[in-house]
Amino acid sequence: MSLDLDIRAERLALSAPFRISRGAKTHADVVTVELRDDDGATGRGEGVPYPRYGETTESVEAGLAQAAQALAGGQPAGEVVDAMPPGAARNALDCALWDLTARCGGRSVAERLQRPRPGRLATAVTVSLDTPEAMHAAAAAIADAPLLKVKLDDTDPRARLLAVADAAPEARLIVDPNEGWTIATLDLMADLVERLHVILVEQPLPADDDMALKGLRYPAPICADESAHVAGDVGRLLGRYQSVNVKLDKAGGLTAALGMVQQARDLGLGVLAGCMVASSLSIAPAMWVGALADAVDLDGPWWLEKDRPGGCRIERGVLYPPQRGFWGEPAPAPG
């Protein structure tokens, strides 16, 4: 059976600039796919090209165009997905295949995984990198969220972290320098990390320099992000990291992400469910990872000026699943 694959690049405006140590963005570039069978059933998926991993919108579209040719020629969709490299293109197609299987076969993702549909999850809400004063104001506006992610770099990180903690004294914190620190900065921040409600420090050092973490005893667990993309990377984290951030766009879809979670658990590592800045079409499948994680960071749609109809919502740091039939379930019966 041949399948048609429609590919569409979209630029989604953000409600406020999103700043990390590598730069700022005012929109999210995503690539959306629709996988359609001969009977007209359609599955959807979304991938987020990430320049840090050498991806562009054009490269993701090109990878999906090759997949579309194989699908049109009758190659089984599972084989096409397996042949693709990890990344945003494979994520979009893999998630579309999960969705299509639910819609044309009548078996939801929950039934296939033999697990309950994810309910609401407490999610980190991100405080974007800015001046200490601006970060204080941003944190104060979301101080009722139970978990905040604090974006930092190597410039005055103490003042910025203290500003957030002062504005939201009850919130737990994930500190995320996005590879922007040195080992000296990590040492400098240790007393604050110990004193404040910090539950994770995420990827403090560049991935190429993280051997400096070997054997380090630190007040909070250190979580790998850029240092681990797929399940095969997880074993190399031992002795340097205590947790791993599992993202569908890194692993290459829900299938690979679930395998990465299992590998982390087998090796005794914690799991953070993460995402890129994206719409609910990315977050709906990621919630299946979130349901297995120790902590959840799935606030991508929270940054959008406008999300997809029927998608997830975030209120006071709680992520609510999308409407029935949005993704991974048979379409609701009319009426």
Summary of the structure (lengths in Angstrom):
residues: 335
radius of gyration: 19.6
end to end distance: 31.5
largest distance: 62.0
contacts: 1208
relative contact order: 0.15
helix: 38%
strand: 23%
